[in-house]
Amino acid sequence: MPQPTAPCVVVAGLRGDSGKTLVSLAIAIGARDCGVDVRGFKKGPDYIDAAWLGWATGTPCRNLDTFLTGDAGAASSFARHAVRRGLNIVEGNRGLFDGVDWQGTHSTAALARLLDAPVLLVLDVSKVTRTAAALVLGARALDPATRIAGVVLNRVAGSRHERVIRQALESVDGPPVVGAVPRFAEPDLIPARHLGLTPPGEHMALDALRHVILSRLVRCIDLDRVLELADVSQAQAGSLPAVTAVQLSRGSQLNPGRVVIGYVQDSAFSFYYPDNLEALEAEGAVLVPVSAIEPAALPEEIDALYIGGGFPETHAARIARNRSFLSSLADRAGSGLPVFAECGGLLLLSRAIVWKGQRHEMAGVLPFDVSMEAVPQGHGYVELTIDRANPFFRVGTEIVGHEFHYSQVSTPDGAIECAARVTRGKGIGGGRDAVVYRSVWASYTHLHAIGCPEWAPAMVAAAKDYRAGRGGTIRTE
């Protein structure tokens, strides 16, 4: 029996900073304002763009990353979370055809083809006119299988500028222009900093921003045409590659029981894939959010702690003053509490963060400081091979992930024991990642639960061991 289609449009650009995030937000907010049910998806591993799409749609945004999860994992995630009557927006990353190699492997275009979805190309037309037509035609000619179905002109200088570009595209039978965003509409709507846009949780005026997007951006886009383009998608839940039932839930039958896992969730730590939290719940865990900023100790009832990434450096002074939290974290980690920390979590567990000439004391679980540098110290996909005993993964396990950090480990007390050999990426340095101390794992690598199905069962198993008084269990075989 035919399955219902999932109306979808992939919003892409020819480069980073082309305006695709704001266009995606405008489409999502405008469609919701018209009563359309909208879901957001972010191509690639980025947490912040995904958080903004989640804000705009009112539902968690899912990252679709074929490097981290494989084609089947990404397609299954889309099929599982897409709306059948509404609009699904997939925001691309970087340029449309940019992937991990010259062939564009794992690119936005590749994802659009996987989903059989049309592409809405956001074209920065600053200081160009007819050349815009050449860019669109070139993109179409490079990969005819990628369906560029519409164009949004961005940073348009005025009505004459827009008219000339429209005429140029029409003269070569280019895709229809479904929007034209003036140059003044975009700057500083969402401030940026070293890791990209400021997350919505730190934006001080979200209601005002929504009003600005509705009044200044949505009116620049023909939403009816966008919805028409989305409806031409032939992607069907039944035609997408299936994933075994799905990797997130397979362990729940193996590890019944209710352990309590805390996760640090506040303005300093917000980098969590919804799939990761859901994977822990599927394994039988009860999740409890805790804060590194609010003055309170770790809850006594937690059996494990998950510390994701974020911006602890911008909150370092406030975290350093929260001695009740930091002391309890150090005490519990010392007693064998399983702790899984990614990037920003590593910073929290260090002795101190050194940023802008200031040293801010952290939990001191790990025997080193972390210094913030002016340029990225690691950025991109990561491949790890576990080659030493650790609390979560068996030796020989291969892991894919990603990293993006401006920090580096400094002034360590002796050698740092790491559990993983880095075969792609940077990690801690020296070809190593994943610092291990008792039941603590702290790495620069971020994992995705769909692409690392071993993680959630291992996290819950470690929590069970801790609850049973067997904290500090090390996995080897």
C-alpha positions as CSV (number, residue, x, y, z in Angstrom):
1,M,0.0,0.0,0.0
2,P,1.4,3.5,-0.9
3,Q,2.7,5.4,2.1
4,P,1.8,9.1,2.6
5,T,4.4,11.5,1.3
6,A,6.3,13.8,3.6
7,P,6.4,17.3,2.0
8,C,9.9,18.5,2.3
9,V,12.2,21.3,1.1
10,V,16.0,21.5,1.5
11,V,17.2,25.0,2.1
12,A,20.8,25.3,0.8
13,G,23.4,27.9,-0.2
14,L,26.4,27.9,-2.4
15,R,28.6,28.7,0.6
16,G,28.5,29.3,4.3
17,D,27.0,32.6,5.5
18,S,24.7,32.8,2.5
19,G,21.6,33.4,4.6
20,K,20.1,29.9,4.6
21,T,19.6,29.9,8.4
22,L,17.5,33.0,8.4
23,V,15.6,32.0,5.4
24,S,14.9,28.6,7.0
25,L,13.7,30.4,10.2
26,A,11.5,32.7,8.1
27,I,9.8,29.9,6.3
28,A,9.3,27.9,9.5
29,I,7.8,30.9,11.4
30,G,5.8,32.1,8.5
31,A,4.3,28.7,7.8
32,R,3.5,28.1,11.5
33,D,1.8,31.6,11.6
34,C,-0.4,30.3,8.7
35,G,-1.4,27.2,10.7
36,V,1.0,24.8,9.0
37,D,2.5,22.0,11.0
38,V,6.3,22.4,10.6
39,R,9.3,20.1,11.5
40,G,12.9,21.1,11.3
41,F,15.9,19.1,10.3
42,K,19.6,20.2,10.2
43,K,22.0,18.6,7.8
44,G,25.3,17.9,9.6
45,P,26.3,17.9,13.2
46,D,25.7,21.6,14.1
47,Y,23.9,22.0,17.5
48,I,23.2,25.8,17.3
49,D,21.5,26.0,13.9
50,A,19.4,23.0,15.0
51,A,18.4,24.8,18.2
52,W,17.2,27.8,16.2
53,L,15.2,25.6,14.0
54,G,13.7,23.9,17.0
55,W,12.8,27.3,18.4
56,A,11.2,28.3,15.1
57,T,9.2,25.1,14.6
58,G,8.3,24.6,18.3
59,T,9.5,21.0,18.1
60,P,13.0,19.4,18.6
61,C,15.1,19.6,15.4
62,R,16.8,16.4,14.2
63,N,20.3,16.4,12.8
64,L,20.6,14.4,9.6
65,D,24.2,13.5,9.1
66,T,25.1,10.7,6.8
67,F,28.7,10.6,8.0
68,L,27.7,10.1,11.6
69,T,24.8,7.8,11.1
70,G,25.1,6.4,7.6
71,D,22.5,6.9,4.8
72,A,20.1,4.5,6.4
73,G,20.3,6.2,9.8
74,A,19.6,9.6,8.4
75,A,16.8,8.5,6.2
76,S,15.1,6.5,9.0
77,S,15.4,9.5,11.3
78,F,13.7,11.7,8.7
79,A,10.9,9.1,8.1
80,R,10.4,8.7,11.8
81,H,10.1,12.4,12.7
82,A,8.7,14.1,9.5
83,V,5.1,15.3,9.4
84,R,3.0,13.8,6.6
85,R,0.6,16.8,6.5
86,G,2.6,19.9,6.9
87,L,6.1,21.1,6.0
88,N,9.5,19.5,6.7
89,I,12.4,21.9,6.4
90,V,15.9,20.6,6.1
91,E,18.5,23.3,6.5
92,G,21.8,22.5,4.7
93,N,25.3,23.3,5.7
94,R,28.2,25.0,3.9
95,G,27.8,25.0,0.2
96,L,25.3,22.7,-1.5
97,F,27.9,20.3,-3.0
98,D,30.5,20.5,-0.3
99,G,31.2,17.2,1.5
100,V,34.2,15.4,2.9
101,D,35.9,15.1,-0.5
102,W,36.0,16.5,-4.0
103,Q,33.1,14.4,-5.0
104,G,30.8,16.0,-2.4
105,T,30.3,12.8,-0.4
106,H,28.0,13.5,2.6
107,S,27.1,16.9,1.1
108,T,23.7,18.7,1.4
109,A,23.1,17.7,-2.2
110,A,23.7,14.1,-1.4
111,L,21.2,14.3,1.5
112,A,18.6,16.0,-0.8
113,R,19.0,13.1,-3.3
114,L,18.7,10.6,-0.5
115,L,15.4,12.1,0.6
116,D,14.4,12.8,-3.0
117,A,13.6,16.3,-1.9
118,P,13.7,19.6,-3.9
119,V,16.3,22.2,-3.1
120,L,15.5,25.8,-2.4
121,L,18.8,27.7,-3.2
122,V,19.5,30.8,-1.1
123,L,21.7,32.9,-3.4
124,D,23.8,35.8,-2.0
125,V,23.5,38.3,-4.8
126,S,25.7,41.0,-3.3
127,K,27.3,43.0,-6.1
128,V,26.2,40.7,-8.9
129,T,23.4,40.7,-11.5
130,R,23.5,38.3,-14.5
131,T,26.3,36.3,-12.8
132,A,23.6,35.0,-10.5
133,A,22.1,33.1,-13.4
134,A,25.5,31.6,-14.2
135,L,25.9,30.4,-10.6
136,V,22.5,28.7,-10.6
137,L,23.0,27.2,-14.1
138,G,26.4,25.9,-13.0
139,A,25.0,24.3,-9.9
140,R,22.3,22.6,-12.0
141,A,24.8,21.4,-14.6
142,L,27.2,20.1,-12.0
143,D,24.7,17.6,-10.6
144,P,21.4,17.4,-12.6
145,A,20.1,14.7,-10.1
146,T,19.9,17.4,-7.4
147,R,16.6,19.2,-8.1
148,I,17.1,22.9,-7.6
149,A,13.5,23.8,-7.7
150,G,13.5,27.4,-6.5
151,V,15.7,30.4,-5.6
152,V,15.6,32.9,-2.8
153,L,17.7,36.0,-3.6
154,N,19.5,37.3,-0.5
155,R,21.1,40.7,0.2
156,V,19.2,42.4,-2.6
157,A,20.2,46.1,-3.0
158,G,16.9,47.3,-4.3
159,S,14.0,46.8,-6.7
160,R,16.1,47.3,-9.9
161,H,18.7,44.8,-8.6
162,E,16.0,42.2,-8.0
163,R,14.3,42.8,-11.4
164,V,17.6,42.4,-13.4
165,I,18.4,39.1,-11.6
166,R,14.9,37.8,-12.1
167,Q,15.1,38.6,-15.8
168,A,18.5,37.0,-16.1
169,L,17.2,33.7,-14.5
170,E,14.1,33.7,-16.6
171,S,16.1,34.2,-19.8
172,V,18.0,30.9,-19.2
173,D,14.9,29.0,-18.0
174,G,16.2,29.0,-14.5
175,P,14.3,27.9,-11.4
176,P,11.6,30.3,-10.2
177,V,12.6,33.1,-7.7
178,V,10.4,32.5,-4.7
179,G,11.8,35.2,-2.5
180,A,14.0,38.3,-2.4
181,V,15.4,39.4,0.9
182,P,16.8,43.0,1.0
183,R,20.3,43.6,2.2
184,F,19.2,45.5,5.3
185,A,16.9,42.7,6.6
186,E,19.6,40.4,7.9
187,P,22.5,42.0,9.8
188,D,22.7,41.3,13.5
189,L,19.3,39.6,13.9
190,I,21.2,36.8,15.6
191,P,24.6,37.7,17.0
192,A,27.5,35.4,16.3
193,R,30.6,34.5,18.2
194,H,33.5,32.0,18.0
195,L,31.5,28.8,17.6
196,G,28.8,30.4,15.3
197,L,25.5,31.9,16.1
198,T,24.5,32.6,19.7
199,P,22.1,29.9,20.9
200,P,18.4,30.8,21.3
201,G,18.7,30.1,25.0
202,E,21.0,33.1,25.4
203,H,19.1,35.4,23.1
204,M,17.6,38.2,25.3
205,A,14.5,39.0,23.1
206,L,13.1,36.0,21.3
207,D,9.6,37.4,21.1
208,A,10.9,40.6,19.5
209,L,13.1,38.5,17.1
210,R,10.0,36.5,16.0
211,H,8.2,39.7,15.3
212,V,11.1,41.0,13.3
213,I,11.3,37.8,11.2
214,L,7.5,37.9,10.6
215,S,7.4,41.6,9.7
216,R,10.7,41.9,7.7
217,L,11.7,38.5,6.4
218,V,8.5,36.4,5.9
219,R,7.0,39.1,3.7
220,C,9.9,38.7,1.4
221,I,9.2,35.1,0.7
222,D,6.3,33.6,-1.3
223,L,5.3,30.9,1.2
224,D,2.6,29.5,-1.1
225,R,5.3,28.8,-3.8
226,V,7.6,27.2,-1.2
227,L,4.8,24.9,0.0
228,E,4.1,24.0,-3.7
229,L,7.8,23.1,-4.1
230,A,7.8,21.0,-1.0
231,D,4.8,19.0,-2.2
232,V,6.7,17.8,-5.3
233,S,8.9,15.7,-3.1
234,Q,8.4,12.1,-3.8
235,A,10.0,10.9,-0.6
236,Q,7.8,8.4,1.2
237,A,8.3,6.7,4.5
238,G,8.0,3.3,2.8
239,S,10.6,4.0,0.2
240,L,13.3,5.3,2.6
241,P,16.0,2.8,3.7
242,A,14.9,1.1,6.8
243,V,17.0,0.9,10.0
244,T,16.6,-2.0,12.4
245,A,13.8,-1.2,14.7
246,V,15.6,1.4,15.3
247,Q,19.1,1.4,16.8
248,L,17.8,3.6,19.6
249,S,15.4,1.1,21.1
250,R,17.2,-2.2,20.6
251,G,18.9,-2.2,24.0
252,S,15.8,-1.5,26.1
253,Q,15.0,-5.2,26.2
254,L,18.5,-6.0,27.2
255,N,18.8,-3.6,30.1
256,P,15.4,-3.3,31.8
257,G,15.3,-1.2,35.0
258,R,15.2,2.5,36.0
259,V,18.4,4.2,36.7
260,V,18.6,8.0,37.0
261,I,21.0,9.8,34.7
262,G,21.6,13.5,35.2
263,Y,22.5,15.8,32.3
264,V,23.8,19.3,32.6
265,Q,21.4,21.6,30.8
266,D,21.6,25.4,31.1
267,S,22.9,28.3,29.1
268,A,26.4,27.1,29.4
269,F,25.7,23.5,28.4
270,S,23.1,22.9,25.7
271,F,24.7,20.7,23.0
272,Y,22.6,17.6,23.1
273,Y,21.1,15.7,20.2
274,P,17.5,14.8,21.1
275,D,18.3,11.3,19.8
276,N,20.9,10.9,22.5
277,L,18.6,11.7,25.3
278,E,15.9,9.6,23.9
279,A,18.3,6.7,23.5
280,L,19.1,6.8,27.2
281,E,15.3,6.8,27.9
282,A,14.8,3.9,25.5
283,E,17.4,2.0,27.6
284,G,15.3,2.5,30.7
285,A,16.9,5.6,32.2
286,V,15.1,8.4,33.9
287,L,16.7,11.7,32.9
288,V,17.1,14.6,35.3
289,P,18.4,18.0,34.1
290,V,20.9,19.7,36.4
291,S,22.7,23.1,36.1
292,A,26.3,24.0,36.5
293,I,25.3,27.6,37.0
294,E,22.5,27.5,39.6
295,P,23.9,27.2,43.2
296,A,23.0,23.6,44.0
297,A,24.9,20.3,44.5
298,L,24.4,17.3,42.2
299,P,21.3,15.5,43.1
300,E,22.0,12.5,45.3
301,E,19.7,10.2,43.3
302,I,21.7,10.3,40.1
303,D,23.5,7.1,39.0
304,A,25.4,8.7,36.1
305,L,26.1,12.1,34.6
306,Y,26.1,13.2,31.0
307,I,27.8,16.5,30.3
308,G,27.4,17.8,26.7
309,G,29.0,20.7,25.0
310,G,28.3,24.3,25.0
311,F,30.0,27.6,26.0
312,P,31.4,27.1,29.6
313,E,34.1,29.6,28.7
314,T,31.6,32.4,28.4
315,H,30.1,31.4,31.7
316,A,33.3,30.5,33.4
317,A,33.2,33.1,36.1
318,R,29.7,32.2,37.1
319,I,30.5,28.5,37.1
320,A,33.7,29.0,39.1
321,R,31.6,30.7,41.8
322,N,29.3,27.7,42.0
323,R,31.4,25.8,44.5
324,S,28.5,23.7,45.8
325,F,28.1,22.2,42.3
326,L,31.8,21.9,41.5
327,S,32.6,20.3,44.8
328,S,29.8,17.8,44.6
329,L,30.9,16.9,41.0
330,A,34.4,16.3,42.1
331,D,33.3,14.2,45.1
332,R,30.9,12.1,43.1
333,A,33.4,11.5,40.3
334,G,36.0,10.5,42.9
335,S,33.6,8.0,44.3
336,G,33.1,6.3,41.0
337,L,30.0,8.1,39.5
338,P,30.0,7.3,35.8
339,V,30.5,10.6,33.9
340,F,30.4,10.9,30.1
341,A,31.7,14.4,29.0
342,E,31.9,15.8,25.6
343,C,34.0,18.9,24.7
344,G,32.5,21.6,27.0
345,G,32.1,18.8,29.6
346,L,35.8,18.2,29.4
347,L,36.4,21.8,30.3
348,L,34.0,21.6,33.3
349,L,36.0,18.6,34.6
350,S,39.4,20.3,34.2
351,R,41.2,22.2,36.9
352,A,40.6,25.5,35.3
353,I,39.6,27.4,32.1
354,V,42.0,30.1,31.0
355,W,40.2,32.6,28.8
356,K,41.1,36.2,27.9
357,G,43.9,36.2,30.4
358,Q,41.7,35.1,33.3
359,R,41.9,31.7,35.1
360,H,38.6,30.3,36.3
361,E,38.6,27.3,38.7
362,M,36.5,24.3,37.5
363,A,35.8,20.9,39.2
364,G,39.4,19.7,39.1
365,V,38.5,16.1,38.3
366,L,41.0,16.0,35.5
367,P,44.7,16.9,36.1
368,F,45.1,19.8,33.6
369,D,44.0,23.3,32.7
370,V,42.3,24.2,29.5
371,S,43.2,27.3,27.6
372,M,41.0,29.1,25.0
373,E,42.9,30.0,21.8
374,A,42.1,32.5,19.1
375,V,41.7,29.9,16.3
376,P,40.0,26.5,16.2
377,Q,42.1,23.7,17.7
378,G,39.9,21.0,16.2
379,H,37.1,21.2,13.7
380,G,35.5,18.4,11.6
381,Y,34.6,14.8,11.7
382,V,36.4,12.4,14.0
383,E,37.1,8.7,13.9
384,L,38.3,6.9,17.0
385,T,39.5,3.4,17.8
386,I,39.2,2.3,21.4
387,D,42.5,0.8,22.4
388,R,42.5,1.0,26.2
389,A,40.2,0.0,29.0
390,N,37.6,2.5,29.9
391,P,34.2,2.7,31.6
392,F,32.0,2.6,28.5
393,F,33.4,1.0,25.3
394,R,35.1,-2.3,24.7
395,V,38.6,-2.3,23.3
396,G,38.4,-2.5,19.5
397,T,35.2,-0.4,19.2
398,E,35.4,2.1,16.3
399,I,33.5,5.4,16.8
400,V,32.6,8.2,14.5
401,G,31.9,11.7,15.8
402,H,32.7,15.3,15.3
403,E,34.6,18.1,17.1
404,F,34.7,21.9,17.1
405,H,36.7,23.5,19.8
406,Y,38.9,26.5,20.4
407,S,40.4,25.1,23.6
408,Q,43.4,22.9,24.2
409,V,44.7,21.0,27.2
410,S,47.5,22.8,28.9
411,T,49.9,22.3,31.9
412,P,49.0,18.7,32.6
413,D,50.3,16.9,35.7
414,G,52.2,14.2,33.9
415,A,51.0,12.0,31.2
416,I,47.3,12.0,30.3
417,E,45.7,8.6,30.0
418,C,43.4,8.4,27.0
419,A,41.3,5.5,25.8
420,A,41.1,6.2,22.1
421,R,43.4,6.5,19.1
422,V,42.4,9.2,16.7
423,T,42.5,8.0,13.1
424,R,40.7,11.1,11.8
425,G,40.6,14.5,13.5
426,K,42.5,16.1,16.4
427,G,41.1,15.1,19.7
428,I,43.1,15.9,22.8
429,G,46.3,15.9,20.7
430,G,49.1,13.6,19.9
431,G,46.7,11.3,18.1
432,R,44.7,10.6,21.3
433,D,41.3,11.4,22.7
434,A,39.0,10.4,25.6
435,V,40.7,11.0,28.9
436,V,39.8,8.3,31.5
437,Y,39.7,8.7,35.2
438,R,37.9,6.0,37.3
439,S,34.4,6.0,35.7
440,V,34.9,9.3,33.9
441,W,35.2,9.6,30.1
442,A,36.1,13.1,28.8
443,S,36.7,13.7,25.1
444,Y,36.6,16.5,22.5
445,T,34.6,14.1,20.3
446,H,30.8,14.4,20.2
447,L,28.8,11.2,19.5
448,H,25.4,10.7,17.9
449,A,23.4,7.8,19.4
450,I,22.2,6.5,16.0
451,G,25.7,6.3,14.7
452,C,27.1,4.9,18.0
453,P,24.5,2.3,19.1
454,E,26.9,1.0,21.8
455,W,26.9,4.2,23.8
456,A,23.4,4.4,25.4
457,P,23.4,0.7,26.6
458,A,26.9,1.2,28.0
459,M,25.9,4.4,29.8
460,V,22.9,2.7,31.4
461,A,25.0,-0.4,32.3
462,A,27.5,1.8,34.0
463,A,24.7,3.6,35.9
464,K,23.4,0.2,37.0
465,D,26.8,-0.9,38.2
466,Y,27.1,2.3,40.2
467,R,23.7,1.9,41.8
468,A,24.6,-1.7,42.7
469,G,27.8,-0.5,44.4
470,R,30.1,-1.6,41.6
471,G,31.1,1.9,40.5
472,G,34.4,2.1,38.6
473,T,33.8,-0.9,36.4
474,I,36.2,-0.8,33.4
475,R,35.3,-2.3,30.1
476,T,38.0,-4.2,28.2
477,E,36.6,-7.0,26.2
